[in-house]
Amino acid sequence: MDLTGKTVLVTGASSGIGKAIAIALAQKRAQVLVHYGKNKAGAEETLAVVAKVSGGSLHQADLMDPEQIAALFAGIKKTTRTIDVLVNNAGDSRAGEIGDDDVWDYQYRNIFLSAVQVSREFIALPAAGLRKIINITSIYGNLFGGEPDYLQYSAFKAALASLSTTLNKSSAPDVIVNAIAPGYTQTPAWAGAPKDVIEACARATAIGRFVRADEVAHAAVFIAENDALVGQVITLDGGTSLVGTA
Ligand SMILES: NC(=O)c1ccc[n+]([C@@H]2O[C@H](COP(=O)([O-])OP(=O)(O)OC[C@H]3O[C@@H](n4cnc5c(N)ncnc54)[C@H](OP(=O)(O)O)[C@@H]3O)[C@@H](O)[C@H]2O)c1
């Protein structure tokens, strides 16, 4: 896919990986719909960079609220005929163990159901030749890569990885789905983490450092541009799945 003039929606583009992906797709001359939840200032910063190389617009919605997802797409449809590439990036992680019902509910809606509902709205948009979904999962969602202290997050990232493969059986060739499973990636999500945890995560790689958000964005551009890649979950973790998580 030549991204020039294509319309892309990046969820959670106000920060971290989503911001980097929005900017990388804009550098390929895509028009970027910059989605955010609470962080309007962050989304405005992303759009300012996007606007220097291409164009785009801001779109707010709490993706844990189905009505706000419907309103998000109703708003987009007012100005945009269709969307060519959807990046399901928004999400956050909460620690939880097997008995933590509130965390099961939170991570189900935050990580999995939100991406399902956004994908459903995306698929229902008018056809425009090949269209793509790129899901951001996690090494914690890879089989054998899960983290017991983040049981719910790991389980629903695994569910999202499964969807990234199986959905193709009904959606291709019109809509092709792939995923990126990042390892420890340097973003504002790590801002509150203790220094010893950060150092342990950096050591739990083969490259001795966190993955950078622009390295994840580079993989997103590759997936968007390569039309033969179908149903793959690309692990981009600096080697953490080889040496073991922190
Ligand atoms: N960083 C890592 O080490 C790492 C590793 C593996 C996977 N990931 C995944 O990569 C993705 C991005 O993470 P990040 O590290 O870039 O985190 P981040 O900097 O904290 O950004 C998270 C983004 O998700 C949005 N978001 C979260 N919940 C939302 C909701 N209910 N409604 C709307 N937007 C919501 C946030 O929007 P607002 O702030 O505007 O509300 C923000 O734009 C996540 O899916 C995460 O699980 C990250």
The ligand as a MOL file (V3000), in Angstrom:
LIG
                    3D

  0  0  0     0  0            999 V3000
M  V30 BEGIN CTAB
M  V30 COUNTS 48 52 0 0 0
M  V30 BEGIN ATOM
M  V30 1 N 5.3850 0.8350 26.6570 0
M  V30 2 C 5.5240 -0.4910 26.7000 0
M  V30 3 O 6.5010 -1.0150 27.2920 0
M  V30 4 C 4.5350 -1.3600 25.9770 0
M  V30 5 C 4.8760 -2.7080 25.7960 0
M  V30 6 C 3.9780 -3.5480 25.1260 0
M  V30 7 C 2.7710 -3.0490 24.6800 0
M  V30 8 N 2.4640 -1.7340 24.8840 0 CHG=1
M  V30 9 C 1.1610 -1.2740 24.3890 0
M  V30 10 O 1.3470 -0.1640 23.5330 0
M  V30 11 C 0.1830 0.6810 23.5810 0
M  V30 12 C 0.6280 2.1110 23.8530 0
M  V30 13 O 1.3090 2.1300 25.0920 0
M  V30 14 P 2.3000 3.3180 25.5260 0
M  V30 15 O 3.4050 2.6920 26.2610 0
M  V30 16 O 2.5620 4.2110 24.3610 0 CHG=-1
M  V30 17 O 1.3710 4.0300 26.6130 0
M  V30 18 P 1.0440 5.5860 26.9140 0
M  V30 19 O 2.1740 6.4560 26.5670 0
M  V30 20 O 0.5260 5.5680 28.3080 0
M  V30 21 O -0.1710 5.8760 25.9120 0
M  V30 22 C -1.3760 5.1940 26.0270 0
M  V30 23 C -2.3860 5.7840 25.0670 0
M  V30 24 O -3.5950 5.0180 25.1370 0
M  V30 25 C -4.6920 5.9220 25.3260 0
M  V30 26 N -5.7590 5.2770 26.0950 0
M  V30 27 C -5.6500 4.4050 27.1320 0
M  V30 28 N -6.8620 4.0480 27.5640 0
M  V30 29 C -7.7710 4.7320 26.8040 0
M  V30 30 C -9.1820 4.8080 26.7860 0
M  V30 31 N -9.9640 4.1300 27.6470 0
M  V30 32 N -9.7750 5.5960 25.8580 0
M  V30 33 C -9.0200 6.3040 24.9820 0
M  V30 34 N -7.6850 6.2850 24.9540 0
M  V30 35 C -7.0690 5.5010 25.8590 0
M  V30 36 C -4.1110 7.1220 26.0520 0
M  V30 37 O -4.9270 8.2440 25.7900 0
M  V30 38 P -5.0460 9.5230 26.7920 0
M  V30 39 O -3.7650 9.6180 27.5570 0
M  V30 40 O -5.2710 10.6610 25.8360 0
M  V30 41 O -6.2240 9.2800 27.6670 0
M  V30 42 C -2.7330 7.2290 25.3890 0
M  V30 43 O -2.8390 7.9550 24.1890 0
M  V30 44 C -0.7360 0.0880 24.6520 0
M  V30 45 O -1.7250 -0.7210 24.0500 0
M  V30 46 C 0.2210 -0.7660 25.4680 0
M  V30 47 O -0.4560 -1.8370 26.1310 0
M  V30 48 C 3.3120 -0.8870 25.5190 0
M  V30 END ATOM
M  V30 BEGIN BOND
M  V30 1 1 1 2
M  V30 2 2 2 3
M  V30 3 1 2 4
M  V30 4 1 4 5
M  V30 5 2 4 48
M  V30 6 2 5 6
M  V30 7 1 6 7
M  V30 8 2 7 8
M  V30 9 1 8 9
M  V30 10 1 8 48
M  V30 11 1 9 10
M  V30 12 1 9 46
M  V30 13 1 10 11
M  V30 14 1 11 12
M  V30 15 1 11 44
M  V30 16 1 12 13
M  V30 17 1 13 14
M  V30 18 2 14 15
M  V30 19 1 14 16
M  V30 20 1 14 17
M  V30 21 1 17 18
M  V30 22 2 18 19
M  V30 23 1 18 20
M  V30 24 1 18 21
M  V30 25 1 21 22
M  V30 26 1 22 23
M  V30 27 1 23 24
M  V30 28 1 23 42
M  V30 29 1 24 25
M  V30 30 1 25 26
M  V30 31 1 25 36
M  V30 32 1 26 27
M  V30 33 1 26 35
M  V30 34 2 27 28
M  V30 35 1 28 29
M  V30 36 1 29 30
M  V30 37 2 29 35
M  V30 38 1 30 31
M  V30 39 2 30 32
M  V30 40 1 32 33
M  V30 41 2 33 34
M  V30 42 1 34 35
M  V30 43 1 36 37
M  V30 44 1 36 42
M  V30 45 1 37 38
M  V30 46 2 38 39
M  V30 47 1 38 40
M  V30 48 1 38 41
M  V30 49 1 42 43
M  V30 50 1 44 45
M  V30 51 1 44 46
M  V30 52 1 46 47
M  V30 END BOND
M  V30 END CTAB
M  END
